């Protein structure tokens, strides 16, 4: 997955994670999917070619999962991976940014999974 996701060095591409939660209650009382909230981090590989087997998002701590359910736990979530090209950094050119061929061409995501865990709460006595 790393090939084209070399933002800083030579390809101008990266990704970030977005979350959407259900329900969000509109002003008229209708329940719907909430807005998509994106991670502020623009991820890239720094020139490493090959596959990557893990990345994470602390969605709750970053305020990316938001629901109108009591207790803040949504009924459902959607997760997005946004792939972006930002070809305005030097030394990128029209040939090297998002190349169509060569070792820096192409990038994809597959075999994705999401895990949830509940942190233990400390009780002070």
N, C-alpha and C positions, 0 to 999 in steps of 0.2 A: 503494500500500500504506500510505501514511502516515496516513490519515484518523483511524482510531480509536486508533492507537498514539501518543497524546499523553498520556502518563502524568502528567507534572508540571503541565501547564497546564489541560487541560479535559476529558479523556475517561477517564482512569484506567486505560488499557490499555498493555501493553508485551509484549515477547517476550524469550526467551532460547533458546540453542541447547543441545541435549543430544546426547551421543554414546554409542554402544554398540558394543563390539568383540567379535569372535569369533576365537579361542576364549578362554574362561576355563575353567580346569580346576577342577572341584569337588573337595572333600576325598576323595570316593570314586573319583576319576580320570576321571569323565565330563566330556567337553568340551561346553560350552554357551555361549550368549551371555552376556556379562558384564552387570553392572548398568549402568543408564543413568546417566551422569555429566553434570551440567548445568553450564553456564557460570555463574559467580557474578554476571555482569553482567545487570541487568534493563534492556533497551534500550527507548528511547522516542525520539520525534522532536523533542520540545521545541516543538511547535506548528507545525511545517512541514507543509503539505499537499502532496500529490502523490505521485510515485513515487521510489523509491530504487533505485539500480542496483548497490550493493555493500555487503556487510558481511562481517566476517571473524571467525574464531575461531582462536586459536592453541592448538588442542586438545592437542597434545603438550606444549607448555610449561606448560599449565594442568593437566596430569595427567588430561585427560578421555578419552584413548585409553589403555586399559590391557589388556594381553593376557598370557597365560601362555606365548606363543611365545618361544623364545629370540631375543634381539635386540630384543624389544619391538615387532615389526612384526606387526600382526594379519592374518589371512587375509581378513577382511571387516569393514566398519564400517556402522553405521546412523546416520543423522543425523535429529534431531528438531527441530522448531521449536515451542516451547511458547508459546502465546499466553495471556496472563493479564490479568485485570481485578482491580485493587486499588482499590476505590472508597471508601477511608476517608480520603483526603487532602482537605483543604480547598483550594479552594472547591467541590469536587464535591458534587452533590446527586443524588438518585435520578433526576432528569431528565437531567442532564448526563453522568453516568457511563455509559459504553457506550451512547450514544444510538442509538435505533432509526431516526431520521430526521435529515435535515439534512447539512451539510457534514462533520461529524465522524462520521457513521455508516459502518460497514463498514470492513473491512480484510482483505486476503488476501495470500498469498504465491504466486508462480508463477514459472516459468522459472528454477528453482534449479539450480545446478551446484556441484560440489565439486571442488577441485583439490588435489593433493598435490605437494609438492616436497621435495627432499632438500637440506639445507644442506651446503655444502662444509665439510669439516673442515680446520682449520688444523693443519699438521704443523710442529712446532718442531724445529729441528736444532741 
